[in-house]
């Protein structure tokens, strides 16, 4: 086996792969969203919302490449959170006894 050929096909040490940057953007976005939901609605909703956020990421066609695109995932996840909270508040209202 020719080691020069192997060395020639190796990526250069100055090559910067975008994945570490994408991972940092994703981590920052999910962390900020998780912390906000925890503060506003508690840890249970934060856990559910983190799962929703990851599901939104899985359902995207391509990895987001900008902070704006990561925020779109958060916005879609916020819609799921709002729907869940709305359904929860409606079901608790219907469970309250009616007074005449």
Backbone as JSON, one array per atom type, in Angstrom:
{
  "sequence": "XXXXXXXXXXXXXXXXXXXXXXXXXXXXXXXXXXXXXXXXXXXXXXXXXXXXXXXXXXXXXXXXXXXXXXXXXXXXXXXXXXXXXXXXXXXXXXXXXXXX",
  "N": [[0.85, -1.18, 0.0], [0.55, 2.2, -0.81], [1.76, 4.72, 1.09], [2.01, 7.41, 0.56], [-0.13, 7.89, -1.15], [-2.29, 7.46, 0.59], [-1.82, 9.5, 2.47], [-2.11, 11.66, 0.79], [-4.85, 11.63, 0.27], [-5.98, 12.29, 2.67], [-7.81, 14.64, 4.66], [-6.83, 18.06, 4.83], [-5.04, 19.56, 7.57], [-5.89, 22.07, 8.07], [-8.43, 22.19, 7.21], [-11.74, 23.01, 7.83], [-14.39, 21.59, 9.2], [-17.93, 21.91, 8.97], [-19.6, 20.73, 10.87], [-18.9, 20.82, 13.74], [-19.49, 23.55, 14.28], [-22.21, 23.63, 13.62], [-23.2, 21.85, 15.49], [-22.67, 23.26, 17.84], [-24.33, 25.5, 17.45], [-26.84, 24.24, 17.44], [-26.86, 23.16, 20.02], [-26.78, 25.5, 21.59], [-29.21, 26.73, 20.83], [-31.2, 24.8, 21.52], [-30.67, 24.58, 24.25], [-31.2, 27.2, 25.2], [-33.93, 27.36, 24.6], [-34.93, 25.21, 26.13], [-34.28, 26.08, 28.74], [-35.84, 28.42, 28.91], [-38.46, 27.37, 28.65], [-38.5, 25.77, 30.92], [-38.34, 27.72, 32.97], [-40.72, 29.14, 32.5], [-42.82, 27.22, 32.35], [-42.18, 24.94, 33.74], [-40.26, 21.93, 34.6], [-41.31, 19.51, 33.55], [-42.78, 20.2, 31.21], [-40.66, 21.28, 29.85], [-39.03, 19.05, 29.34], [-40.74, 17.56, 27.66], [-40.93, 19.39, 25.57], [-38.27, 19.53, 24.72], [-38.0, 16.99, 23.64], [-39.86, 17.29, 21.56], [-38.52, 19.28, 20.1], [-36.23, 17.95, 19.24], [-37.47, 16.04, 17.64], [-38.53, 17.7, 15.64], [-36.12, 18.52, 14.5], [-35.21, 16.09, 13.46], [-37.12, 15.71, 11.5], [-36.52, 17.62, 9.6], [-35.4, 18.44, 6.29], [-32.77, 19.1, 5.61], [-29.77, 19.79, 7.46], [-29.93, 22.61, 9.57], [-28.22, 25.63, 8.74], [-27.8, 28.08, 9.75], [-28.28, 30.47, 12.42], [-30.82, 31.52, 12.23], [-32.24, 29.5, 10.89], [-32.11, 27.48, 12.82], [-33.68, 28.67, 14.75], [-36.15, 28.58, 13.53], [-36.83, 25.92, 13.89], [-37.18, 25.97, 16.64], [-39.34, 27.73, 16.77], [-41.37, 26.24, 15.5], [-41.52, 24.17, 17.33], [-42.36, 25.57, 19.55], [-44.97, 26.08, 18.83], [-46.07, 23.54, 19.04], [-45.81, 23.24, 21.82], [-47.51, 25.3, 22.72], [-49.97, 24.33, 21.76], [-50.17, 21.98, 23.25], [-50.27, 23.02, 25.87], [-52.58, 24.55, 25.68], [-54.52, 22.57, 25.18], [-54.29, 21.21, 27.57], [-55.14, 23.15, 29.43], [-57.76, 23.5, 28.6], [-58.85, 20.98, 29.1], [-58.63, 20.9, 31.86], [-60.4, 22.9, 32.55], [-62.83, 21.83, 31.75], [-63.05, 19.85, 33.57], [-63.66, 21.08, 35.93], [-66.14, 21.63, 38.44], [-69.44, 22.64, 37.55], [-71.25, 25.55, 38.41], [-74.49, 26.61, 39.31]],
  "CA": [[0.0, 0.0, 0.0], [1.34, 3.4, -0.94], [1.43, 5.67, 2.15], [1.86, 8.75, -0.04], [-1.49, 7.96, -1.67], [-3.16, 7.62, 1.76], [-1.6, 10.84, 3.01], [-2.65, 12.6, -0.19], [-6.3, 11.62, 0.36], [-6.41, 12.74, 3.99], [-8.13, 16.06, 4.67], [-5.75, 18.87, 5.37], [-5.23, 19.92, 8.97], [-6.52, 23.39, 8.13], [-9.81, 22.04, 6.78], [-12.68, 23.25, 8.91], [-15.67, 20.93, 8.92], [-19.0, 22.71, 9.55], [-20.37, 20.03, 11.91], [-18.74, 21.36, 15.1], [-20.23, 24.8, 14.39], [-23.63, 23.29, 13.61], [-23.5, 21.23, 16.79], [-22.7, 24.34, 18.84], [-25.55, 26.28, 17.23], [-27.96, 23.42, 17.9], [-26.79, 23.08, 21.48], [-27.17, 26.81, 22.14], [-30.63, 26.97, 20.58], [-31.99, 23.89, 22.34], [-30.45, 24.93, 25.66], [-31.94, 28.44, 25.49], [-35.35, 27.02, 24.56], [-35.19, 24.36, 27.29], [-34.24, 26.92, 29.95], [-37.0, 29.31, 28.89], [-39.66, 26.59, 28.94], [-38.4, 25.37, 32.33], [-38.68, 28.88, 33.8], [-42.11, 29.56, 32.3], [-43.84, 26.18, 32.45], [-41.72, 23.84, 34.57], [-39.37, 20.93, 34.0], [-42.03, 18.48, 32.77], [-43.03, 20.75, 29.88], [-39.35, 21.46, 29.2], [-38.62, 17.73, 28.83], [-41.59, 17.26, 26.5], [-40.57, 20.32, 24.5], [-36.96, 19.12, 24.19], [-38.29, 15.86, 22.75], [-40.49, 17.86, 20.35], [-37.49, 20.01, 19.36], [-35.41, 16.94, 18.56], [-38.31, 15.46, 16.58], [-38.54, 18.69, 14.55], [-34.82, 18.45, 13.84], [-35.19, 14.84, 12.69], [-38.03, 15.84, 10.36], [-36.04, 18.59, 8.61], [-34.77, 17.82, 5.13], [-31.33, 19.35, 5.69], [-29.36, 20.41, 8.72], [-29.9, 24.07, 9.53], [-26.87, 26.15, 8.6], [-27.71, 29.42, 10.34], [-29.06, 30.65, 13.66], [-32.21, 31.74, 11.82], [-32.84, 28.2, 10.6], [-32.29, 26.78, 14.1], [-34.82, 29.31, 15.43], [-37.38, 28.08, 12.91], [-37.14, 24.67, 14.59], [-37.7, 26.38, 17.94], [-40.68, 28.31, 16.56], [-42.31, 25.13, 15.26], [-41.66, 23.46, 18.6], [-43.17, 26.43, 20.42], [-46.35, 25.87, 18.42], [-46.47, 22.27, 19.68], [-45.94, 23.54, 23.25], [-48.74, 26.08, 22.91], [-51.1, 23.43, 21.56], [-50.24, 21.07, 24.41], [-50.71, 23.8, 27.03], [-53.97, 24.93, 25.43], [-55.32, 21.36, 25.39], [-54.25, 20.92, 29.01], [-55.98, 24.11, 30.15], [-59.15, 23.22, 28.23], [-59.3, 19.77, 29.79], [-58.81, 21.2, 33.28], [-61.62, 23.71, 32.67], [-63.99, 20.97, 31.62], [-63.09, 18.99, 34.75], [-64.14, 21.85, 37.07], [-67.59, 21.52, 38.62], [-70.24, 23.77, 37.08], [-72.14, 26.11, 39.42], [-75.68, 27.17, 38.68]],
  "C": [[0.89, 1.24, 0.0], [0.9, 4.43, 0.11], [1.28, 7.09, 1.62], [0.44, 8.94, -0.58], [-2.48, 8.18, -0.52], [-3.04, 9.04, 2.31], [-2.19, 11.89, 2.08], [-4.17, 12.72, -0.08], [-6.84, 12.05, 1.73], [-6.78, 14.21, 3.92], [-7.0, 16.85, 5.31], [-6.06, 19.26, 6.81], [-5.9, 21.28, 9.11], [-7.97, 23.36, 7.68], [-10.73, 22.2, 7.98], [-14.03, 22.66, 8.54], [-16.78, 21.71, 9.62], [-19.73, 22.03, 10.71], [-20.14, 20.55, 13.33], [-19.5, 22.67, 15.3], [-21.73, 24.55, 14.44], [-24.04, 22.69, 14.94], [-23.57, 22.29, 17.88], [-23.95, 25.19, 18.69], [-26.77, 25.52, 17.74], [-28.0, 23.36, 19.41], [-27.23, 24.39, 22.13], [-28.67, 27.04, 22.0], [-31.5, 26.09, 21.46], [-31.86, 24.24, 23.81], [-31.23, 26.19, 26.05], [-33.44, 28.15, 25.54], [-35.74, 26.21, 25.8], [-35.24, 25.19, 28.57], [-35.45, 27.85, 30.02], [-38.28, 28.56, 29.24], [-39.65, 26.14, 30.4], [-38.84, 26.51, 33.23], [-40.16, 29.22, 33.7], [-43.14, 28.49, 32.65], [-43.42, 24.96, 33.26], [-40.93, 22.79, 33.83], [-40.08, 19.86, 33.17], [-42.29, 18.96, 31.35], [-41.71, 20.95, 29.13], [-38.86, 20.14, 28.61], [-39.43, 17.37, 27.59], [-41.21, 18.13, 25.3], [-39.21, 20.0, 23.9], [-37.14, 17.94, 23.25], [-38.92, 16.34, 21.44], [-39.45, 18.54, 19.47], [-36.62, 19.02, 18.57], [-36.18, 16.27, 17.43], [-38.39, 16.4, 15.38], [-37.23, 18.64, 13.79], [-34.73, 17.21, 12.96], [-36.02, 14.98, 11.41], [-37.57, 16.86, 9.32], [-35.32, 17.85, 7.48], [-33.25, 17.95, 5.15], [-31.01, 19.96, 7.04], [-29.38, 21.92, 8.59], [-28.45, 24.57, 9.51], [-26.71, 27.54, 9.21], [-28.55, 29.47, 11.61], [-30.54, 30.84, 13.33], [-32.92, 30.42, 11.57], [-33.04, 27.37, 11.87], [-33.5, 27.37, 14.84], [-36.16, 28.91, 14.81], [-37.81, 26.75, 13.54], [-37.76, 25.0, 15.94], [-39.1, 26.96, 17.81], [-41.71, 27.22, 16.32], [-42.56, 24.34, 16.54], [-42.5, 24.26, 19.58], [-44.65, 26.29, 20.1], [-46.89, 24.58, 19.04], [-46.71, 22.49, 21.17], [-47.24, 24.28, 23.51], [-49.97, 25.21, 22.74], [-51.28, 22.49, 22.75], [-50.77, 21.8, 25.64], [-52.17, 24.2, 26.89], [-54.89, 23.74, 25.68], [-55.4, 21.02, 26.87], [-55.16, 21.87, 29.78], [-57.45, 23.9, 29.82], [-59.68, 22.0, 28.96], [-59.46, 20.03, 31.28], [-60.04, 22.07, 33.51], [-62.85, 22.83, 32.61], [-64.13, 20.05, 32.83], [-63.61, 19.74, 35.99], [-65.65, 21.7, 37.2], [-68.3, 22.79, 38.17], [-71.16, 24.23, 38.21], [-73.31, 26.75, 38.72], [-76.11, 28.43, 39.36]]
}
